Amino acid sequence: MGNEKTYYARQSIKLSEEAKQSIVVPSDIIKECNDDRLLGMRVRGMLITKIKECDEHIIYMKSFIENN
């Protein structure tokens, strides 16, 4: 059972690493922003937030693997 949990944790890490490569920008955000500079800032903020969340998840999963 421990090997199975480790396998899924490693898969979760891999998916989180891949998730850091792209974001989905809702069309509402694009429609709301009339200024491309503002849109770029919002998109960059979304990407930074997503990367941070993915990194936190990766750290958690790595500690899970180490403790099992």
matplotlib code that plots the C-alpha trace (Angstrom):
import matplotlib.pyplot as plt

x = [0.0, 2.9, 4.3, 1.0, 0.7, 4.3, 3.4, 0.4, 2.4, 5.1, 2.4, 0.9, 4.3, 4.7, 1.3, 2.0, 5.3, 3.4, 0.6, 3.1, 3.7, 0.3, -2.8, -6.4, -7.5, -11.3, -12.9, -14.5, -11.1, -10.1, -13.3, -13.0, -9.6, -9.5, -5.8, -3.4, -0.9, -3.4, -4.4, -0.8, -0.4, -3.5, -2.4, 1.1, -0.4, -2.5, 0.5, 2.6, -0.2, -0.6, 3.1, 3.2, 0.3, 1.9, 5.2, 3.5, 1.8, 5.0, 6.7, 3.8, 3.9, 7.7, 7.4, 4.6, 7.0, 9.8, 7.6, 6.2]
y = [0.0, 2.4, 1.9, 2.8, 6.0, 6.9, 6.3, 8.6, 11.2, 11.2, 11.4, 14.4, 16.1, 15.5, 16.9, 20.0, 20.5, 20.4, 22.6, 25.4, 25.7, 27.2, 28.9, 29.3, 32.9, 33.3, 35.2, 37.6, 38.8, 39.4, 41.3, 43.4, 44.7, 47.4, 48.1, 45.4, 46.4, 45.8, 42.5, 41.5, 42.4, 40.4, 37.4, 37.5, 37.7, 34.6, 32.7, 33.7, 32.6, 29.3, 28.6, 29.4, 27.0, 24.3, 24.7, 24.4, 21.2, 19.8, 20.5, 18.8, 15.7, 15.4, 15.6, 12.9, 10.7, 11.2, 10.4, 7.2]
z = [0.0, 0.8, -2.7, -4.3, -2.2, -3.2, -6.9, -6.7, -4.9, -7.6, -10.3, -8.4, -8.4, -12.1, -12.8, -10.7, -12.5, -15.8, -14.5, -13.9, -17.7, -18.6, -17.3, -18.5, -18.7, -18.4, -21.2, -18.7, -17.6, -21.2, -21.9, -18.8, -19.6, -22.2, -21.6, -22.8, -20.1, -17.4, -18.9, -19.0, -15.4, -14.4, -16.4, -14.9, -11.4, -12.2, -13.4, -10.4, -8.0, -9.9, -9.8, -6.0, -5.4, -7.4, -5.7, -2.3, -3.4, -4.7, -1.3, 0.5, -1.7, -1.4, 2.4, 2.2, 0.2, 2.7, 5.7, 4.2]

ax = plt.figure().add_subplot(projection="3d")
ax.plot(x, y, z, "-o")
ax.set_aspect("equal")
plt.show()
